[in-house]
Amino acid sequence: MIPKSIAAVMAVFLVMVFPAAAVSMEPLAVIQAPIDTVIAILNDPQYKVAGTKSAQRDEIWKIVKPMFDFDEIAKRAVARNWSDFNDAEKIAFTDVFAQFLGNTYIDKIQGEYHNEQIVYLGQDFYSDIYVEVKTQIVRETLTIPVNYRMLKGGDGQWKVYDIIVEGVSLVKNYRTQFASILSKDKPAQLIQQLNDKLAEQNKRLAENG
């Protein structure tokens, strides 16, 4: 259940990191400002030393987690099956899915970041609470379009609920996988599968520093 495209992985984390602001910011600013933060962490010499990947990963996760509406991401990834989850299962699924995504993408970007540049193309408002921020990741040999779909919460803050890389939706990718599982298994079984995968991730990441 992991997207294979390294470009997609890098796209997600290059622009999803920024500490929660005290006041509402324009969506484009919420997307643009994080790049300096994540790149600084990736380039910090203290994390070039063997055995420091875990500390770097924790630092990125601490910044990343507040910026995403994982409740919305989880609900959209499960789609119509969400109503089959009881309240406890919704909380459990959202928690393990958020951790699973964090492990997946932070691990990939730690190994694949190579000084990419970001071009900001603008923001398209679809309503007062929905917006899509359009960017491009520029590498030496190619340009990757990346759009960020954001929702304005009741607190006035914009948060990402989906990322579109080269026309492919992160949420839709998982929705297809989860729908296949839920067509034959109960929500509790999906949650257990994710917990098992998370345990495997955590063990491998711990072994790799």
N, C-alpha and C positions, 0 to 999 in steps of 0.2 A: 504494500500500500504506500509506496514511495515514488513520487515522480522521478523519472530517469534524467530529465534535462537539467544539466548543471547550470545552464543559463537561467532556467526558471528558479532554481534554488538561489542563485546569486541575486537575481532580481528581487526576490522576496525580502532578503535580509539587508540589501543595500539601502532600502528605503523604508523599512518598517520600524526603525529604531529612533525613539526620541522620548525623553522623560515627559510625563504628563504636565501640561501647562496649567497655571493657576487661572488664566483667562482664556477665552476662546480665541483661536487663531484661524486665519484663512486656511482652507484645506491644503492649498499648494505649499504654504509655509510649514504646515504640519508634516508634509512629506519631504520637503527640501531640507529643512534644518537637521534631521537625523543623520544625514550622510556623513557630516563632519564627525559626529560622535562615534558611529560604528567604524569608520575608517581609522579614526584615532586609536580605537581599541585594537583593531586588527594590525595596525602598524606599530603599536607600543612595543619597544624593545624588551620590556620585562616579560612579554609573552612569547618571545622568540626562544626562550630557554626551555630545554626539555622538561617535561612534567608540569607545564603551566597551562596546558590546554583547558583543563577543567576550570581553573580560576578565570580564564578568559571567557569561557562559555557561560559561567555563572554571571559574570559582569554584563555580558550582552543580554542574557535572559532577564536580568533585573531591570534593564532599560526597556527591553522589548515588550514584556508582558502587559504593562499598563496601556500600551498604545493600541492594542487590538481588542475588538469586541468579540471575545471568544464565545460568549453566550450566543451572539448572532451567527458567528461562523458555525458553531456546532448545530444550531437549529437549521440553518440553511443546508448544511452538509447532509443532514438526515432527511430534510424536506418533509414530505407528507407522513413519514414514519414517526415524526416527532411526537405525535399524539399517542403513540403506543408506549412511550416512555413514561413511567411515573415520576413524581417530583424528585425522588432520591436518585433515580437512574439518570435523569437529565443533568443533575449536579455532577454525578460520578462520570458520566460520559464527557461532559464539557471539560472537566478537570484533566482526565487522562488524555483526551484529544489535544488539549492545549500543550501538555507536556510532551506528547509524542511529536507534534509539529515543531515545537521548540528544539528538541533533540535532533530531529531530522535536518532542519535547515541550518542550524548553527554548526552542526558537524560538517555539513557540506561546504558552507562558506569559509570555514576555517581552513579547509584544504584547497579551495579553488579560487580565492580572491587574488586578482592580479592587476590592481590599480585601474579598474574600469572607471570611465567617466559617465556622468549622468547629464542628460539634456532635458530641461523642463519645457514642455510644450504648451501647458496651460491647464485650465480646469473647466469642466462643463457641468453646470448645475442642472439637475433634472427636476428638482423641487427645492423647497427650503431646507430639507433634511437629507437629500441624496445628492452626491456629487461624484464625478469621476475625474481624477487627476491623471493627466497623460504625460508620460516621460519616455525617454529612450536611454538604454544602456549602450554606450559606445565602447566597443573593444577594437583591437587592432584590425581585425579582419571582418567584422560584422557589426550591425546595429540591431538591437533587440527592443521592440516596442513593449512597454510595460504600463498598464493602466491600473489605477488604484481606486476601487469603489469604496466610498466612505459614507458613513451614516452619522448624523448629528444626534447625539444623545440628549436626554432630558437635562443634563448638566451643561449643555451648550458646547460640549467638546466633540470634535470630529474624530472618529475612529474607523480604522480599516475593517471591512467585513469580507472583502474578496480582492484578489489580485489576478489580473488578466495578463498573461505573458504570451506574446505572439498569438493572441486570439484565444488562448486556452485558459479557462477559469480554474483557479485552485479549488474553489468550493465544488464546482461541477465535477472535477476529477474525483474527489473523495465521495461525492454524492453517488456517483455511478458504482463505486466499489462498495459503499455501505448498503446501497439498495440491493445489490446482489446478495450480500450476507443476510440482510434482514428479510429477504424473500423466503428464507428457510430457517433462520434462527431468530430467537427472541432478543430484545435489547440487552438483556443481561449477558447473553453469550457474546454479543459484539463488544460490550464493555470488557469482558474477560479477555477476549482476543487482543484488544488494545493494551490492556494491562500486561499481558504476557509479552507483547512486542516491546512495551516500554521497559519492562524488566530486562529484556535482552539488550536493548539499547543502552540502558544504564550500566550494565555489566561490561559491554564492549567499550563504551566511552571511558569507564573507570580504568580499564586495562590499558587504554591508549593515552592516558594522562589527561 
